[in-house]
């Protein structure tokens, strides 16, 4: 029932205030194009270097952030807890990335010795 309410509010919002928000859609679309253009060379470089672990971490982190955002929209949480949840989620992802980095550095040095 909550997701239907969110969807109905979104449809109502776009229909009622569609003219005023057209500029926001334009900015977001242009921003997506710019982000895609910036990220594309890094992805090609990572693929050329066979950095599958980095790509796995990046995509799994993106999925986690998307799930956090979706969960906050489905549950009726106040804005303070949404930002707190996102902050904790991003800190956990950074810690997990640091742990993976340490692990792979250790594995690299172990193979060298």
Beta strands, then each sheet from edge to edge (+ up, - down):
end
